[in-house]
Amino acid sequence: MSSAAITTVIKMMESLPVEVQDRIAEHLREYIDDLQDEIRWNESF
């Protein structure tokens, strides 16, 4: 189940060329990985 915010971002991305969508997806993957690392770090203390 997606939140309204995620749905909005997806709609925004879908209006962009595929190459730009791919760049955004890569940035999001990196950002999410960093957030997950930070969460794991905080949970370990």
Backbone atoms as SQL, in Angstrom:
CREATE TABLE atoms (id INTEGER PRIMARY KEY, chain TEXT, resi INTEGER, resn TEXT, atom TEXT, x REAL, y REAL, z REAL);
INSERT INTO atoms VALUES
  (1, 'A', 1, 'MET', 'N', 0.844, -1.171, 0.000),
  (2, 'A', 1, 'MET', 'CA', 0.000, 0.000, 0.000),
  (3, 'A', 1, 'MET', 'C', 0.892, 1.239, 0.000),
  (4, 'A', 2, 'SER', 'N', 0.654, 2.131, -0.937),
  (5, 'A', 2, 'SER', 'CA', 1.446, 3.351, -1.041),
  (6, 'A', 2, 'SER', 'C', 0.752, 4.506, -0.337),
  (7, 'A', 3, 'SER', 'N', 1.563, 5.365, 0.226),
  (8, 'A', 3, 'SER', 'CA', 1.009, 6.571, 0.814),
  (9, 'A', 3, 'SER', 'C', 0.701, 7.560, -0.301),
  (10, 'A', 4, 'ALA', 'N', -0.050, 8.590, 0.030),
  (11, 'A', 4, 'ALA', 'CA', -0.379, 9.627, -0.949),
  (12, 'A', 4, 'ALA', 'C', 0.894, 10.305, -1.457),
  (13, 'A', 5, 'ALA', 'N', 1.863, 10.477, -0.583),
  (14, 'A', 5, 'ALA', 'CA', 3.118, 11.127, -0.980),
  (15, 'A', 5, 'ALA', 'C', 3.861, 10.302, -2.025),
  (16, 'A', 6, 'ILE', 'N', 3.901, 8.987, -1.832),
  (17, 'A', 6, 'ILE', 'CA', 4.581, 8.112, -2.789),
  (18, 'A', 6, 'ILE', 'C', 3.849, 8.121, -4.125),
  (19, 'A', 7, 'THR', 'N', 2.535, 8.069, -4.072),
  (20, 'A', 7, 'THR', 'CA', 1.738, 8.114, -5.293),
  (21, 'A', 7, 'THR', 'C', 1.997, 9.402, -6.065),
  (22, 'A', 8, 'THR', 'N', 2.083, 10.515, -5.356),
  (23, 'A', 8, 'THR', 'CA', 2.356, 11.799, -5.997),
  (24, 'A', 8, 'THR', 'C', 3.724, 11.806, -6.661),
  (25, 'A', 9, 'VAL', 'N', 4.736, 11.289, -5.966),
  (26, 'A', 9, 'VAL', 'CA', 6.094, 11.250, -6.524),
  (27, 'A', 9, 'VAL', 'C', 6.127, 10.369, -7.766),
  (28, 'A', 10, 'ILE', 'N', 5.454, 9.242, -7.718),
  (29, 'A', 10, 'ILE', 'CA', 5.421, 8.346, -8.879),
  (30, 'A', 10, 'ILE', 'C', 4.779, 9.045, -10.073),
  (31, 'A', 11, 'LYS', 'N', 3.678, 9.727, -9.848),
  (32, 'A', 11, 'LYS', 'CA', 3.019, 10.449, -10.946),
  (33, 'A', 11, 'LYS', 'C', 3.934, 11.517, -11.518),
  (34, 'A', 12, 'MET', 'N', 4.648, 12.221, -10.650),
  (35, 'A', 12, 'MET', 'CA', 5.588, 13.235, -11.120),
  (36, 'A', 12, 'MET', 'C', 6.693, 12.603, -11.961),
  (37, 'A', 13, 'MET', 'N', 7.218, 11.486, -11.487),
  (38, 'A', 13, 'MET', 'CA', 8.298, 10.815, -12.209),
  (39, 'A', 13, 'MET', 'C', 7.824, 10.289, -13.553),
  (40, 'A', 14, 'GLU', 'N', 6.599, 9.780, -13.604),
  (41, 'A', 14, 'GLU', 'CA', 6.082, 9.211, -14.849),
  (42, 'A', 14, 'GLU', 'C', 5.962, 10.253, -15.952),
  (43, 'A', 15, 'SER', 'N', 5.899, 11.523, -15.593),
  (44, 'A', 15, 'SER', 'CA', 5.790, 12.575, -16.606),
  (45, 'A', 15, 'SER', 'C', 7.143, 12.930, -17.217),
  (46, 'A', 16, 'LEU', 'N', 8.210, 12.367, -16.677),
  (47, 'A', 16, 'LEU', 'CA', 9.566, 12.673, -17.133),
  (48, 'A', 16, 'LEU', 'C', 10.056, 11.614, -18.114),
  (49, 'A', 17, 'PRO', 'N', 11.065, 11.974, -18.922),
  (50, 'A', 17, 'PRO', 'CA', 11.666, 10.982, -19.826),
  (51, 'A', 17, 'PRO', 'C', 12.261, 9.809, -19.032),
  (52, 'A', 18, 'VAL', 'N', 12.306, 8.645, -19.658),
  (53, 'A', 18, 'VAL', 'CA', 12.778, 7.428, -19.001),
  (54, 'A', 18, 'VAL', 'C', 14.190, 7.594, -18.445),
  (55, 'A', 19, 'GLU', 'N', 15.051, 8.282, -19.173),
  (56, 'A', 19, 'GLU', 'CA', 16.431, 8.463, -18.708),
  (57, 'A', 19, 'GLU', 'C', 16.450, 9.223, -17.385),
  (58, 'A', 20, 'VAL', 'N', 15.601, 10.226, -17.267),
  (59, 'A', 20, 'VAL', 'CA', 15.534, 11.010, -16.033),
  (60, 'A', 20, 'VAL', 'C', 14.916, 10.155, -14.919),
  (61, 'A', 21, 'GLN', 'N', 13.921, 9.364, -15.245),
  (62, 'A', 21, 'GLN', 'CA', 13.328, 8.460, -14.259),
  (63, 'A', 21, 'GLN', 'C', 14.389, 7.523, -13.692),
  (64, 'A', 22, 'ASP', 'N', 15.237, 7.001, -14.567),
  (65, 'A', 22, 'ASP', 'CA', 16.296, 6.095, -14.129),
  (66, 'A', 22, 'ASP', 'C', 17.271, 6.798, -13.186),
  (67, 'A', 23, 'ARG', 'N', 17.614, 8.053, -13.503),
  (68, 'A', 23, 'ARG', 'CA', 18.521, 8.814, -12.636),
  (69, 'A', 23, 'ARG', 'C', 17.892, 9.061, -11.277),
  (70, 'A', 24, 'ILE', 'N', 16.623, 9.421, -11.278),
  (71, 'A', 24, 'ILE', 'CA', 15.920, 9.662, -10.014),
  (72, 'A', 24, 'ILE', 'C', 15.861, 8.381, -9.197),
  (73, 'A', 25, 'ALA', 'N', 15.536, 7.273, -9.845),
  (74, 'A', 25, 'ALA', 'CA', 15.445, 5.986, -9.144),
  (75, 'A', 25, 'ALA', 'C', 16.783, 5.626, -8.502),
  (76, 'A', 26, 'GLU', 'N', 17.871, 5.861, -9.206),
  (77, 'A', 26, 'GLU', 'CA', 19.188, 5.558, -8.651),
  (78, 'A', 26, 'GLU', 'C', 19.477, 6.438, -7.437),
  (79, 'A', 27, 'HIS', 'N', 19.162, 7.718, -7.517),
  (80, 'A', 27, 'HIS', 'CA', 19.352, 8.617, -6.375),
  (81, 'A', 27, 'HIS', 'C', 18.499, 8.174, -5.184),
  (82, 'A', 28, 'LEU', 'N', 17.269, 7.787, -5.452),
  (83, 'A', 28, 'LEU', 'CA', 16.387, 7.330, -4.377),
  (84, 'A', 28, 'LEU', 'C', 16.911, 6.058, -3.724),
  (85, 'A', 29, 'ARG', 'N', 17.413, 5.124, -4.538),
  (86, 'A', 29, 'ARG', 'CA', 17.986, 3.889, -3.986),
  (87, 'A', 29, 'ARG', 'C', 19.146, 4.211, -3.043),
  (88, 'A', 30, 'GLU', 'N', 20.025, 5.098, -3.477),
  (89, 'A', 30, 'GLU', 'CA', 21.168, 5.477, -2.651),
  (90, 'A', 30, 'GLU', 'C', 20.707, 6.155, -1.367),
  (91, 'A', 31, 'TYR', 'N', 19.734, 7.051, -1.486),
  (92, 'A', 31, 'TYR', 'CA', 19.219, 7.772, -0.329),
  (93, 'A', 31, 'TYR', 'C', 18.573, 6.806, 0.661),
  (94, 'A', 32, 'ILE', 'N', 17.765, 5.885, 0.163),
  (95, 'A', 32, 'ILE', 'CA', 17.105, 4.905, 1.023),
  (96, 'A', 32, 'ILE', 'C', 18.131, 3.994, 1.684),
  (97, 'A', 33, 'ASP', 'N', 19.147, 3.573, 0.943),
  (98, 'A', 33, 'ASP', 'CA', 20.218, 2.758, 1.530),
  (99, 'A', 33, 'ASP', 'C', 20.888, 3.497, 2.683),
  (100, 'A', 34, 'ASP', 'N', 21.172, 4.784, 2.487),
  (101, 'A', 34, 'ASP', 'CA', 21.794, 5.594, 3.537),
  (102, 'A', 34, 'ASP', 'C', 20.880, 5.692, 4.759),
  (103, 'A', 35, 'LEU', 'N', 19.596, 5.903, 4.526),
  (104, 'A', 35, 'LEU', 'CA', 18.652, 5.983, 5.640),
  (105, 'A', 35, 'LEU', 'C', 18.575, 4.666, 6.399),
  (106, 'A', 36, 'GLN', 'N', 18.558, 3.555, 5.664),
  (107, 'A', 36, 'GLN', 'CA', 18.508, 2.246, 6.320),
  (108, 'A', 36, 'GLN', 'C', 19.766, 1.999, 7.144),
  (109, 'A', 37, 'ASP', 'N', 20.923, 2.395, 6.611),
  (110, 'A', 37, 'ASP', 'CA', 22.170, 2.264, 7.369),
  (111, 'A', 37, 'ASP', 'C', 22.104, 3.090, 8.649),
  (112, 'A', 38, 'GLU', 'N', 21.590, 4.300, 8.545),
  (113, 'A', 38, 'GLU', 'CA', 21.479, 5.172, 9.712),
  (114, 'A', 38, 'GLU', 'C', 20.521, 4.576, 10.750),
  (115, 'A', 39, 'ILE', 'N', 19.415, 4.010, 10.295),
  (116, 'A', 39, 'ILE', 'CA', 18.458, 3.379, 11.211),
  (117, 'A', 39, 'ILE', 'C', 19.114, 2.203, 11.928),
  (118, 'A', 40, 'ARG', 'N', 19.823, 1.366, 11.160),
  (119, 'A', 40, 'ARG', 'CA', 20.502, 0.207, 11.780),
  (120, 'A', 40, 'ARG', 'C', 21.546, 0.678, 12.792),
  (121, 'A', 41, 'TRP', 'N', 22.274, 1.731, 12.450),
  (122, 'A', 41, 'TRP', 'CA', 23.295, 2.276, 13.346),
  (123, 'A', 41, 'TRP', 'C', 22.650, 2.756, 14.639),
  (124, 'A', 42, 'ASN', 'N', 21.569, 3.519, 14.516),
  (125, 'A', 42, 'ASN', 'CA', 20.883, 4.044, 15.707),
  (126, 'A', 42, 'ASN', 'C', 20.286, 2.928, 16.564),
  (127, 'A', 43, 'GLU', 'N', 19.809, 1.866, 15.932),
  (128, 'A', 43, 'GLU', 'CA', 19.230, 0.758, 16.673),
  (129, 'A', 43, 'GLU', 'C', 20.278, -0.053, 17.430),
  (130, 'A', 44, 'SER', 'N', 21.512, -0.012, 16.971),
  (131, 'A', 44, 'SER', 'CA', 22.548, -0.794, 17.619),
  (132, 'A', 44, 'SER', 'C', 23.058, -0.144, 18.903),
  (133, 'A', 45, 'PHE', 'N', 22.590, 1.069, 19.198),
  (134, 'A', 45, 'PHE', 'CA', 23.014, 1.741, 20.433),
  (135, 'A', 45, 'PHE', 'C', 21.860, 2.080, 21.312);
